[in-house]
């Protein structure tokens, strides 16, 4: 059986790799640059 420390380290490692996954995927596909409309408003 794994020690409590080893279990905790594994959980933290997994959490770290999945945190922000959706945001990062969105930035990859959509990009993070704001549209002209967002920057300068409706004209």
C-alpha positions in Angstrom: 0.0 0.0 0.0 1.3 3.5 -0.9 2.1 5.9 1.9 -0.2 8.9 2.6 2.5 11.2 1.4 2.9 9.4 -1.9 -0.9 9.4 -2.4 -1.1 13.1 -1.7 1.7 13.9 -4.1 0.0 11.9 -6.8 -3.3 13.7 -6.3 -1.6 17.1 -6.4 0.3 16.2 -9.5 -3.0 15.2 -11.3 -4.8 18.3 -10.1 -2.0 20.5 -11.3 -2.1 19.0 -14.8 -5.9 19.3 -15.2 -6.4 22.7 -13.6 -7.3 25.3 -16.2 -7.7 22.6 -19.0 -10.9 24.1 -20.4 -9.6 27.7 -20.3 -6.3 26.7 -22.0 -8.2 24.6 -24.7 -10.4 27.6 -25.4 -7.5 29.9 -25.8 -5.9 27.4 -28.2 -8.9 27.2 -30.4 -10.4 30.7 -30.1 -7.4 32.7 -29.2 -7.1 35.3 -26.5 -7.0 38.5 -28.6 -10.1 40.6 -28.1 -12.3 41.4 -31.1 -12.4 44.9 -32.7 -15.9 45.2 -31.3 -14.8 44.5 -27.8 -11.8 46.8 -27.9 -13.4 49.8 -29.6 -17.1 49.3 -29.0 -19.9 49.4 -31.6 -19.4 52.0 -34.3 
